[in-house]
Amino acid sequence: MKITCQLCFHHCALAEGQTGFCGARRNIDGKIRSINYAELTAIALDPIEKKPLKRFFPGSQILSVGSYGCNLHCPFCQNSGISQTFGPHPRTTKVLPEALIAEALALKERGNIGLAYTYNEPFISYEYVYDCSRLAHENGLKNVLVTAGTVEEAPLLELLPWIDAMNIDLKGFTQDFYKKVYGDLESTKRTIRLSAPRTHVEITTLVIPGENDSEAEIREMTHWVASVDPEIPYHLTRFFPQFHMADRDPTDVAALFHLADVAHENLAYVYTGNC
């Protein structure tokens, strides 16, 4: 008997023992379970600006953790070594929520304000992020999600009370572009609309030459963001050749600065990154 995963728009219908599109959720004994629960591939104390978050506790540090897998398959993935690795990962370290919170608390003396769930898509590790977020909140720590925002409404709303800030990737502004990354534009837009009134949200677009770098697309995208809240901080970041787009040129810096000027037509806070 197949069971449908309700976490994201893919709605994978999984037979017993089958793993979903994300590579991290499996039908085990008739229930959808996270097979990467507490399995970390990366953990580091990072500046909050690296998430990137420019207007959320600037100058602070945050303990950043990630696992493996993703519910998007971006050909330009800048972190494909873990996010595009599916099934059990050979380099994971098991860190249960209680141990992770203890590590975060121990790092407060070095400026740590909490936990950032990042590096791969945190929503596919939903149960782990939920458990850690609640425990972190109980211990006075901040919770940050760095996400593509492709999650269904019910699990998003269940998690949001424990989340203090999000950086959401808005990868482009056409469904044709989202098809290239196996994503869903409307899911991401809904996540932004639902999250912005409830927590601190910043948005990032990785600008890829010839793909999502037209003035018209950036203008339309930022006009829509402004309709949600014109004070949402917006990041335009420079693409570097990676993964299946290793043959492409990096984003021209002057072109990126010009697109930032275009974005400023609609938004109060625009930042450029990777320059």
C-alpha positions as CSV (number, residue, x, y, z in Angstrom):
1,M,0.0,0.0,0.0
2,K,1.3,3.4,-1.0
3,I,1.4,6.3,1.5
4,T,1.5,9.9,0.3
5,C,4.0,12.3,1.9
6,Q,2.2,15.6,2.7
7,L,5.2,17.7,3.4
8,C,5.7,19.4,0.0
9,F,4.1,19.9,-3.4
10,H,5.7,16.7,-4.8
11,H,3.2,14.6,-2.8
12,C,5.3,11.5,-3.3
13,A,3.2,8.3,-3.2
14,L,5.6,5.8,-1.6
15,A,5.4,2.0,-1.4
16,E,6.8,0.2,1.7
17,G,10.6,0.9,1.8
18,Q,10.5,3.5,-1.0
19,T,12.2,6.9,-0.6
20,G,10.8,10.1,-1.9
21,F,12.1,12.6,-4.4
22,C,14.0,14.5,-1.7
23,G,16.1,11.4,-0.7
24,A,15.3,11.8,2.9
25,R,11.8,10.7,3.6
26,R,10.7,7.0,3.3
27,N,7.7,4.8,3.9
28,I,8.7,2.6,6.8
29,D,6.0,0.3,8.3
30,G,3.2,2.3,6.6
31,K,4.4,5.8,7.9
32,I,6.4,8.5,6.2
33,R,9.6,8.8,8.3
34,S,12.6,11.1,8.0
35,I,15.7,8.9,7.4
36,N,18.1,11.8,8.0
37,Y,16.8,12.6,11.5
38,A,19.7,14.0,13.5
39,E,22.1,12.9,10.8
40,L,24.3,16.0,10.2
41,T,26.7,16.5,7.4
42,A,27.8,20.0,8.4
43,I,28.0,22.0,11.6
44,A,29.7,25.4,12.0
45,L,29.5,28.6,13.9
46,D,28.9,31.2,11.2
47,P,28.3,35.0,11.2
48,I,24.6,35.7,10.9
49,E,25.3,37.7,7.7
50,K,26.4,34.5,6.0
51,K,22.9,33.0,6.0
52,P,22.4,35.7,4.6
53,L,20.5,37.8,7.1
54,K,21.4,41.5,7.2
55,R,18.7,42.9,9.5
56,F,18.5,40.2,12.1
57,F,20.9,40.5,15.1
58,P,23.8,41.9,12.9
59,G,27.2,41.1,14.1
60,S,26.2,38.0,15.9
61,Q,27.1,34.3,15.3
62,I,24.8,31.4,14.8
63,L,25.4,27.6,15.0
64,S,24.6,26.3,11.6
65,V,23.7,22.7,10.8
66,G,22.6,20.7,7.8
67,S,21.9,17.2,6.7
68,Y,21.6,15.7,3.2
69,G,19.0,15.7,0.4
70,C,16.7,18.3,-1.0
71,N,13.2,18.5,-2.6
72,L,14.6,20.6,-5.4
73,H,17.2,19.5,-8.0
74,C,18.8,22.8,-9.1
75,P,21.3,22.3,-11.9
76,F,23.3,25.2,-10.5
77,C,23.3,24.0,-6.9
78,Q,26.0,25.8,-5.0
79,N,26.1,23.1,-2.3
80,S,25.5,19.9,-4.3
81,G,28.0,17.8,-2.2
82,I,25.3,17.3,0.5
83,S,22.0,18.8,-0.8
84,Q,22.1,16.6,-4.0
85,T,23.2,13.5,-2.2
86,F,20.3,11.1,-1.7
87,G,19.9,8.2,0.7
88,P,22.2,7.6,3.7
89,H,25.2,9.8,3.6
90,P,28.6,8.4,4.4
91,R,29.9,11.4,6.3
92,T,27.0,12.1,8.7
93,T,27.4,12.5,12.5
94,K,24.4,11.7,14.7
95,V,23.5,14.7,16.9
96,L,20.3,14.4,18.8
97,P,18.3,17.5,19.6
98,E,19.4,17.6,23.3
99,A,23.1,17.4,22.3
100,L,22.7,20.1,19.6
101,I,21.0,22.5,22.1
102,A,23.8,21.8,24.6
103,E,26.4,22.7,22.0
104,A,24.5,25.9,21.0
105,L,24.3,27.0,24.6
106,A,28.0,26.3,25.2
107,L,28.8,28.6,22.3
108,K,26.9,31.6,23.6
109,E,30.1,32.9,25.1
110,R,31.4,33.2,21.5
111,G,28.4,35.2,20.4
112,N,26.1,32.4,19.4
113,I,22.4,33.4,19.4
114,G,20.9,30.1,18.4
115,L,20.6,27.6,15.5
116,A,20.4,28.0,11.8
117,Y,19.0,25.1,9.8
118,T,20.8,25.4,6.5
119,Y,23.3,23.9,3.9
120,N,20.6,21.6,2.5
121,E,16.8,22.1,2.5
122,P,15.8,22.0,6.2
123,F,12.1,21.3,5.6
124,I,12.8,17.8,4.5
125,S,14.3,17.2,7.9
126,Y,11.0,18.5,9.3
127,E,10.7,16.4,12.5
128,Y,14.3,17.2,13.5
129,V,14.0,20.9,12.9
130,Y,10.7,20.9,14.8
131,D,12.1,19.1,17.8
132,C,15.3,21.2,17.9
133,S,13.4,24.5,17.4
134,R,11.0,23.9,20.3
135,L,13.9,22.9,22.6
136,A,16.0,25.8,21.5
137,H,13.1,28.2,22.1
138,E,12.6,26.8,25.6
139,N,16.3,27.5,26.2
140,G,16.2,31.1,25.0
141,L,17.9,30.5,21.7
142,K,16.9,31.9,18.3
143,N,15.9,29.6,15.3
144,V,16.7,30.5,11.7
145,L,15.6,28.6,8.6
146,V,17.5,29.0,5.3
147,T,15.1,27.4,2.8
148,A,13.7,27.3,-0.7
149,G,10.3,27.6,0.9
150,T,8.7,24.6,-0.9
151,V,6.6,23.3,1.9
152,E,2.9,22.8,2.3
153,E,0.8,25.2,4.3
154,A,-0.1,23.0,7.3
155,P,3.5,21.9,8.3
156,L,4.7,25.5,7.7
157,L,2.2,27.0,10.1
158,E,2.9,24.3,12.6
159,L,6.6,25.2,12.7
160,L,6.4,29.0,12.4
161,P,5.7,29.7,16.1
162,W,9.2,28.4,16.9
163,I,11.0,30.2,14.1
164,D,12.6,33.7,14.6
165,A,13.9,34.4,11.1
166,M,14.0,32.9,7.6
167,N,16.0,33.5,4.5
168,I,13.8,32.2,1.6
169,D,15.2,31.6,-1.8
170,L,13.0,33.1,-4.5
171,K,14.9,31.5,-7.4
172,G,13.1,33.2,-10.2
173,F,9.7,34.5,-11.1
174,T,8.4,32.1,-13.8
175,Q,7.1,28.6,-13.5
176,D,9.2,27.7,-16.5
177,F,12.3,28.6,-14.4
178,Y,11.0,26.6,-11.5
179,K,10.4,23.6,-13.7
180,K,14.2,23.6,-14.4
181,V,14.8,23.2,-10.6
182,Y,11.9,20.7,-10.1
183,G,10.2,23.3,-8.0
184,D,7.0,25.1,-7.7
185,L,6.9,28.9,-7.7
186,E,3.5,29.2,-6.1
187,S,4.6,27.1,-3.1
188,T,7.5,29.5,-2.5
189,K,5.3,32.5,-2.9
190,R,2.8,31.1,-0.4
191,T,5.6,30.4,2.1
192,I,6.7,34.1,1.8
193,R,3.2,35.4,2.2
194,L,2.4,33.3,5.2
195,S,5.8,33.7,6.9
196,A,6.4,37.5,6.5
197,P,3.7,38.6,9.0
198,R,4.7,36.0,11.5
199,T,8.5,36.1,11.6
200,H,11.5,38.1,10.3
201,V,11.9,37.2,6.5
202,E,14.7,38.1,4.1
203,I,14.7,36.9,0.5
204,T,17.6,35.8,-1.8
205,T,17.8,35.4,-5.6
206,L,20.9,33.8,-7.1
207,V,21.3,35.7,-10.4
208,I,22.3,33.3,-13.2
209,P,23.3,34.8,-16.5
210,G,20.8,34.1,-19.3
211,E,18.4,32.4,-16.9
212,N,16.8,34.8,-14.4
213,D,18.7,38.0,-14.9
214,S,16.5,40.2,-17.0
215,E,15.4,43.6,-15.7
216,A,11.8,42.7,-16.4
217,E,11.9,39.6,-14.2
218,I,13.7,41.3,-11.3
219,R,11.3,44.2,-11.5
220,E,8.2,41.9,-11.5
221,M,9.6,39.8,-8.7
222,T,10.4,42.7,-6.5
223,H,7.1,44.4,-7.2
224,W,5.4,41.2,-5.9
225,V,7.7,41.1,-2.8
226,A,6.8,44.7,-2.1
227,S,3.1,43.8,-2.3
228,V,3.8,41.5,0.7
229,D,6.0,44.0,2.5
230,P,8.2,46.6,0.9
231,E,10.6,46.4,3.8
232,I,11.5,42.8,3.3
233,P,15.3,42.7,2.9
234,Y,16.2,41.4,-0.6
235,H,19.5,39.8,-1.5
236,L,20.8,39.5,-5.1
237,T,23.8,37.1,-5.1
238,R,26.4,36.3,-7.7
239,F,26.4,32.9,-9.4
240,F,29.6,30.9,-9.7
241,P,29.9,27.9,-12.0
242,Q,28.9,24.8,-10.1
243,F,27.4,21.3,-10.5
244,H,25.7,20.9,-13.9
245,M,26.3,24.5,-14.8
246,A,30.1,24.4,-14.4
247,D,30.5,25.6,-18.0
248,R,28.7,28.9,-17.4
249,D,30.3,32.3,-16.7
250,P,29.9,33.8,-13.2
251,T,27.5,36.7,-12.9
252,D,28.9,40.0,-14.1
253,V,29.4,42.3,-11.1
254,A,28.3,45.4,-12.9
255,A,25.2,43.7,-14.1
256,L,24.4,42.5,-10.5
257,F,24.7,46.1,-9.2
258,H,22.4,47.3,-12.0
259,L,19.8,44.7,-11.0
260,A,20.1,45.9,-7.4
261,D,19.2,49.4,-8.6
262,V,16.1,47.9,-10.4
263,A,15.1,46.1,-7.2
264,H,15.5,49.3,-5.3
265,E,12.6,50.7,-7.3
266,N,10.3,48.5,-5.3
267,L,12.1,47.6,-2.1
268,A,13.7,49.6,0.7
269,Y,16.5,47.2,1.5
270,V,18.5,45.6,-1.3
271,Y,21.9,43.8,-0.8
272,T,24.4,42.2,-3.2
273,G,26.4,39.2,-2.3
274,N,29.3,37.0,-3.5
275,C,30.9,40.0,-5.2
